[in-house]
Amino acid sequence: MAANTERIKALERLIKKYQDSYYNGEAEISDAEFDLLWDELKSLDPQSPVLARVGADGLESGAGTGDGFPKTRHLIPMGSQEKAANPEDFRGWAEKISAREDFGGFLVQYKLDGASLELQYERGKLKKAVTRGDGTIGDEITPNARRMRGVAGVLAAADFSGGIRGEVVMTREVWRDKYRDKANCRNAANGLMRRKDGAGSGDLSFIAYDASALKGGGFPDEAGKIAWLEEQGFGVTDSRDFSGGDMTGMIEEIVAYREGVAKIRDTLPFDIDGLVVKDKTIDPADLRRARPERQIAFKFEPETAFSILRAVEWSESGATYTPIAVIDPVRLAGTTVQRANLNNPDMIRAMGLKTGSAVSVVKRGEIIPKIEGLAPEGALETGDLAEIELPGVCGSCNTPLKDEGTRLFCPNPGCPKRLHHRLEKWVSVLDIRELGDKLIRQLFDSGRVRNISDLYTLTAEELAALERMGEASAAKVIRHIRTPRELSLQVFIAGLDLEGVGELIMERAVSAGYNTLEKIGAATAEELAAVWGIGSITAKTIVEGTAGLEDEIRRILAAGAVTIAPPPREEEQPLRGQSFCFTGELRTMKRSEAEEKVKALGGSAKSSVVKDLSYLVTNDTGSGSAKNKKARDLGIPIITEDEFLALTGRFPAPP
């Protein structure tokens, strides 16, 4: 147990160190190596505050970085994609997306395995090139980008202002000829694009896959966007249109297409690690989400290697004990792997694992190492076989552990380790500044703060009496704790540290109508499990966890510093049941802001004119544009911006 604690602390120190070097100069290790550290920490302690805080540096655009690159904010967030690791996951997503009223068919693209880059243009001229960074702010590497193949300094579309997204890649041929000292093409590309002297940038290629204008749009759909990028001279990733026909057949065609591409991937000039499947309908609001809903990374089956299982360590995260395999070092997807996930006791039993077993190791998403099962007979000679022993009692409270098969955990709700972990999670989710890990530990060990609600009974006088805590610092901590916060229901419950229940899971529950504490409390596990993306185990955790913390939740809310935002009332949603499409330039707001306003008021925003559309909004109602013409043909009302604002209640209706 102590070894795990020390390993967690070491990983946290390393991640902070390498993140700092990434943002303030040359990265000391490759992205893949950093990912391994990150994923090992996540497997040992999924709720580590470092995982929540890394990347949230708050650097402003153009901020200096010493001898590094200046920081620049993205025009649109470069977040993570939803991932489907297998056909079953993909089918679930595809069926959900295709049920949308404005679904436009699927566009399927190769998912390039390189480094993301955003090119920012102003009136057709390249102004900045920005790496992905933390998804909101990245490094400006414009001089290096101008040297890359495929980066246009001037666009044919001289009026375009906005961002062009793409992947910086290195061809396999260039890697074989010049950079075989690097683990793979991706690592080589990632290192070269961030060299301060620009050396080697000419060996890299930029391949575009997305574009977004600051004003207007101009793209009929995602396929039209790719065609426009080609017209501007960009190399584009392979794309295939899957539209029309039977929906089930279309989904199965994509599954079969993935299998075919997987067979030829090694013959392609660039590395790819799957497909990106997009709803062809352009949705600017979705593009701005940290994790867009209308596209998904449909990954290839992971690479496999064989090794010997030497030991099993049990990481402790809150109440849960998770097995981690220690294996003989093996090369996998370009990196050396010595530790891998085993998930839970049932997996150990189902695979018949013993220490000394020859095992198959994969990287889920080609990043996270995982034991997949026993290696094929004869693949490796096994070692001395021995049964794997599960820990019997909690190392913190000495309570006998409960083995539910899919989870080994301490059932004691008052377990000190669980309580302390919940405090750290709450402080992390709410971003209560000045209340650091050491201070939390000090308050917890003293017995003064054991539950979240205890935080709100602290006084400045109490804190000032602590070692190395003066009156000014104590007052600042109390001020941050008591700062009024109105939280969404999903953030509030995520802060309660229920096993496996984060904001994303709760967003799905809220979207399905479980949008108040009362509705969550009245729901059964079976009802929640019926929500897409929430399994039966997670549903049970939500129901039992919130019920078990009912008194604690009441005390937290009674303290007054935290409130839960109520769901919108019907009278606050005057656009409920109505749909709007915007075309042309608006005077009072951007088109994206208008679409967000529609959604906030209960309506839906569409990017094209469809037969069930309620209104087309334009300031040129007499225009002969395609959207205006289609709206007239379908008998859809065409209204002005002022009329739209009147519907929202913002201004009186014009005479």
Buried (B, 14 or more C-beta within 10 A) or exposed (E): BEEBBEBBEEBBEBBEEBBEBBBBBEBEBBBBBBBBBBBBBBBBBBBBBBBBEBBEBEBEEEBEBEEBBBBBBBBBBBBEBBBBBEBEBBBBBBEEBBEBEBBBBBBBBBBBBBBBBBBBBEEBEBEBBBBBBBBBBBBBBBEBBBBBBBBBEEBEBEEBBBBBBBBBBBBBEBBEEEBEEBBBBBBBBBBBBBEEEBEBBEBBBBBBBBBBBBBBBBBBBBBBBBEBBEEBEBBBBBBBBBEEEEBEEBBBBBBEBBEEBBEEBEEBEBBBBBBBBBBBBBBBBBBBEEBBBBBBBBBBEBBBBBBBBBEBBBBBBBBBBBBBBBBBEBEBBBBEBBBBBBBBBBBBEEBEBBBBBBBBBBBBBBBBBBBBBBBEEEBBEBBEEEEBEBBEEBBBBEBEBEBEEEBBBBEBEEBBBBBBBBBBBBBBBBEBEBBEBEBBBBBBEEEBBBBBBBBBEBEBEBBBEBEEBEEEBBBBBBEBBBEEBEBBBBBBBBBBBBBBBBBEBBBBBBEBEBBBBEBBEEBEBEBBBEBEBBEEBBBBBBBEBBEEBEEBBEBBBEBEBBEBEEBEEEEEBEBEEBBBBBBBEBEEBBBBEBBBBBBEBBBBBBBBBBEEBBBBBBBEBEBEEEBBEBBEEEEBEBBBBBBBBBBBEEBEEEE
